[in-house]
Amino acid sequence: QVPMAESGGGLVQPGGSLRLSCAASGSIFRINANDMGWYRQAPGKQRELVATISVGDKTNYADSVKGRFTISRDNARNTVYLQMNSLKPDDTAVYYCNAHPYLPDYWGKGTQVTVSS
């Protein structure tokens, strides 16, 4: 059973928006007990932390996405979201969710986001 299942990616033009979802497997992982993060990995680059949300709903963002991305959580659905607005080509990457700090065995397959005209 995959601990995290990301969805919502796709191809979008610059300036567009996407909303990513990450459904955690309730039998394995409860998001209401963990700080959560969205991460991304672009081709040829290391995985980087994009946004975090604490158990108490405090949020933090990488400078590159601040003001454009919003992380949120729905504990009842055991799901974390990433609303992405004003997308740029540099946002192209595979996006993953995980705990923060991440748990090595809890990576999902990710969801591809491609920003291109």
BELVEN-V442983 format. One record per residue. N is the residue number from 1. RES is the residue in one letter. PHI is phi as a letter, one per 40 degrees, with the letter a starting at -180 (999 if undefined). PSI is psi in radians with two decimals (* if undefined). D_CENTER is the distance of its C-alpha to the mean C-alpha in Angstrom with 1 decimal. Layout:
BEGIN
((N RES PHI PSI D_CENTER) (N RES PHI PSI D_CENTER))
END
This chain:
BEGIN
((1 Q 999 2.24 19.5) (2 V c 2.20 15.8) (3 P c -0.71 14.1) (4 M b 2.38 10.6) (5 A b 1.84 10.5) (6 E c 2.59 7.8) (7 S a 2.95 9.4) (8 G h -0.07 10.1) (9 G c 3.08 10.2) (10 G i -2.96 13.6) (11 L c 2.24 16.2) (12 V a 2.61 16.6) (13 Q c 2.70 19.2) (14 P d 2.39 18.8) (15 G g -0.18 18.6) (16 G c -3.08 16.9) (17 S b 2.67 13.9) (18 L a 2.67 11.3) (19 R b 2.04 9.4) (20 L c 2.57 6.5) (21 S b 2.60 7.3) (22 C b 1.88 7.1) (23 A c 2.07 10.7) (24 A c 2.52 12.1) (25 S c 2.00 15.6) (26 G c -0.44 17.8) (27 S c -0.24 20.6) (28 I b -0.64 18.6) (29 F a 2.29 16.1) (30 R b 2.09 16.1) (31 I c -0.40 13.2) (32 N c -0.15 16.0) (33 A b 0.11 17.4) (34 N b 2.50 14.6) (35 D c 2.45 12.7) (36 M b 2.71 8.9) (37 G a 2.64 6.3) (38 W b 2.37 3.1) (39 Y b 2.82 5.5) (40 R a 2.69 7.3) (41 Q b 2.03 10.9) (42 A c 2.75 13.4) (43 P d 2.27 16.8) (44 G g 0.11 19.1) (45 K b 2.83 16.8) (46 Q c 2.71 15.4) (47 R c 2.39 11.8) (48 E b 2.67 10.7) (49 L c 2.27 8.8) (50 V b -0.80 7.3) (51 A a 2.62 7.2) (52 T b 2.68 8.7) (53 I b 2.26 10.5) (54 S c 2.99 13.8) (55 V d -0.58 15.9) (56 G c 0.20 17.9) (57 D g 0.39 15.1) (58 K c 2.33 15.5) (59 T b 2.64 12.7) (60 N a 2.63 12.5) (61 Y b 2.60 11.2) (62 A c 2.58 12.1) (63 D d -0.58 15.3) (64 S c -0.33 14.3) (65 V b -0.06 11.9) (66 K d 2.31 13.9) (67 G g -0.20 15.5) (68 R b -0.59 13.4) (69 F b 2.59 9.8) (70 T b 2.16 9.7) (71 I c 2.48 7.7) (72 S a 2.97 9.8) (73 R a 2.61 10.9) (74 D b 1.71 13.7) (75 N c -0.61 15.5) (76 A c -0.59 18.1) (77 R c -0.04 15.8) (78 N f 0.76 13.9) (79 T b 2.48 10.7) (80 V b 2.50 7.6) (81 Y b 2.73 6.7) (82 L b 1.88 5.4) (83 Q c 2.15 8.9) (84 M b 2.06 9.7) (85 N b 2.87 13.4) (86 S f 0.85 16.0) (87 L c 2.55 14.2) (88 K b 2.74 16.1) (89 P d -0.57 17.0) (90 D c -0.21 15.5) (91 D c -0.10 12.0) (92 T c 2.16 12.8) (93 A a 2.98 10.9) (94 V c 2.24 9.3) (95 Y b 2.37 5.5) (96 Y b 2.70 5.1) (97 C b 2.74 4.6) (98 N a 3.03 8.0) (99 A c 2.91 10.5) (100 H b 2.04 11.4) (101 P c 2.69 13.5) (102 Y c 2.72 12.1) (103 L b 2.08 14.5) (104 P d -0.56 15.8) (105 D c 0.15 16.6) (106 Y b 0.27 13.5) (107 W c 2.39 11.4) (108 G c -2.88 10.9) (109 K c -0.26 11.8) (110 G g 3.01 8.6) (111 T b 2.31 8.9) (112 Q c 2.26 10.9) (113 V b 2.14 10.8) (114 T b 2.14 14.3) (115 V b 1.93 15.8) (116 S a 2.58 19.5) (117 S c * 22.7))
END
